[in-house]
Amino acid sequence: MRSTVFVLLYWRMNSACFVGQRCSSIFRCEMSTMKPASPTSASSSAPQQGQKPGHTRMVRLSAYSVATVLALLMTTATLPPLLADQSDRAVINAPISLLTAPIAGEMTRVSASIGQTLRPGETVAQIHNARVDRTTLIALDSKVEELRGSLLAARQKKDSDNAYVAALDLEIRRQIEQMLAKLDGEVAEARARLAAADAEGQSTQAVVRRQQDMVERNNASIDLLRPTQHKLEAARFEKDAEAAKLTQKLAELGALKKNVFVGNQSNSLAVLTQKRRDLAFDAQRLAIEETQLAASLTSLQGLQASERMRLDSLTDARMQAANGGVVLSLGAAQGRHVSPGDSVATLVDCEQAFAVGIFSYRQAQDLAVGTTVRISAAGTTIPQRGWVSEILPKTSDRTDQQYAVPFPQTERREMYVLVSLDPTSAPAVEAAEISGPAAADVPQAARRTTPCSVGQWVTITRENGWIPSASVAWKAVASGFTGPDAKAAWGVLASSATRAAQTASDLAVRGATSPEARQVWGTVSGGVAQAADAVSHGVRRLTAKVSNPQPKGAGSAQAAPVRQHSTENTH
């Protein structure tokens, strides 16, 4: 571009030296000395002088035209990206949720298909793994069975001891009752003997008193009194012995009532009581052991249940769409072996679809959050409305992984503008409301803003914006000149421009007065002719491409671009 401008400037500087001047060098022009001319030469040069002003005007007009076209091209290529209220570097995007395989195994069932809308909790796929290591579960099962057997044995032994203790208690109770009855009889007998001994002592004492009276009156001998006194003492001793026996029986009876077994008669009861006590202690020990075994068994059963649940989760897995969505892609087919972490399906959240476009930093204030914009695509007659929801200076690979398609690549001093789509605006609502035969008459462009048209390139235009994008403008101009007639018109226009440039060059060469000027102008005119030929060739190619677009497969407008993660922008 700069070389072309320099050529034009050089052409303009030297065009002033063609009439009444002589160019001594390429960059300096000197006035030629006028020599007296003969009448013949004067008469022959008169027609040439009459033609010089017309030639000069033609050269100037050609130079100004080419310079104007180049200036317009430079202006449209430089200013719109900085000040444009429109951007066609925008794409429909939406957040995604990645469903990965939780276990390794075979895909036994894939119930979802691409484009299917899933409700929250709906099954997407099922995985079965037959190669699961069950060593831990087998060991736990053996330990559980062992503990269960030990617990059952301890419980049975404890129940046996308790039954034996109960039998001993019954036997001890029966013997105590018999012993109480026997002691009661012995106590009664001891009391009777004590009473008999007391009565005999009193009778003997009365005899002793009577004999003492007789001895005192000298009616009897003292020898008669002594045997009676000895008999009285014997009666007293016998009474004391009977009283001691009674006390002993009463003590045995009281101890028996208190379950204290002393004496020869209670020896059997003491043995039974000791045996009963030993069995009771053993039953308590078995009860404690049973409690410990039960606790251990409960713990192992919990581990066993957890291990069984873990194995069940590793054996069969059902993948569900937690929040629902639309299936964007499937990463595994039925019968395929997957590993943990392999991508099975990608769900896109159509309700949160948005458009992301690239604008210049200079448009940050005009595209503030909340600004109303229009979203349209090629051929769309009714754009969809939206509003700016967020502005990002740059993104990263981590950010791109959260969405269906990566953000477009930005250049220096550019930013991302995120636009929320208005679901109530046309044409999405109109296309949804049309059904039946009328739906076939709706053009594809009018239905392009469906909620799940992720990956589709669109154009974002600020509401009430007046500076269009250069690429959008050229596309609009090119779309208006299509067909064979337009190609012929472009060809005629390009050929006419080439011929006009060549004619102007020939006229300028003929009007030059010096060989140096002719050489310079020949060089300049050759460069201009080449530039005109290049422009003509480019116009023909552009017309051919616009008139005969490459055929695209069905649904290509809705196909999402290949997901590729670029390095993080550093601008």
Secondary structure as GFF3:
##gff-version 3
##sequence-region A 1 571
A	DSSP	alpha_helix	2	15	.	.	.	ID=ss1
A	DSSP	beta_strand	21	23	.	.	.	ID=ss2
A	DSSP	beta_strand	29	31	.	.	.	ID=ss3
A	DSSP	alpha_helix	39	83	.	.	.	ID=ss4
A	DSSP	beta_strand	86	93	.	.	.	ID=ss5
A	DSSP	beta_strand	96	100	.	.	.	ID=ss6
A	DSSP	beta_strand	105	110	.	.	.	ID=ss7
A	DSSP	beta_strand	117	118	.	.	.	ID=ss8
A	DSSP	beta_strand	122	128	.	.	.	ID=ss9
A	DSSP	alpha_helix	135	216	.	.	.	ID=ss10
A	DSSP	alpha_helix	222	257	.	.	.	ID=ss11
A	DSSP	alpha_helix	267	315	.	.	.	ID=ss12
A	DSSP	beta_strand	316	321	.	.	.	ID=ss13
A	DSSP	beta_strand	325	330	.	.	.	ID=ss14
A	DSSP	beta_strand	337	338	.	.	.	ID=ss15
A	DSSP	beta_strand	343	348	.	.	.	ID=ss16
A	DSSP	three_ten_helix	350	352	.	.	.	ID=ss17
A	DSSP	beta_strand	354	360	.	.	.	ID=ss18
A	DSSP	three_ten_helix	361	363	.	.	.	ID=ss19
A	DSSP	beta_strand	372	376	.	.	.	ID=ss20
A	DSSP	beta_strand	384	392	.	.	.	ID=ss21
A	DSSP	alpha_helix	397	400	.	.	.	ID=ss22
A	DSSP	beta_strand	414	421	.	.	.	ID=ss23
A	DSSP	alpha_helix	428	433	.	.	.	ID=ss24
A	DSSP	alpha_helix	437	440	.	.	.	ID=ss25
A	DSSP	three_ten_helix	445	447	.	.	.	ID=ss26
A	DSSP	beta_strand	457	462	.	.	.	ID=ss27
A	DSSP	alpha_helix	470	479	.	.	.	ID=ss28
A	DSSP	alpha_helix	484	511	.	.	.	ID=ss29
A	DSSP	alpha_helix	515	547	.	.	.	ID=ss30
A	DSSP	three_ten_helix	556	558	.	.	.	ID=ss31
###
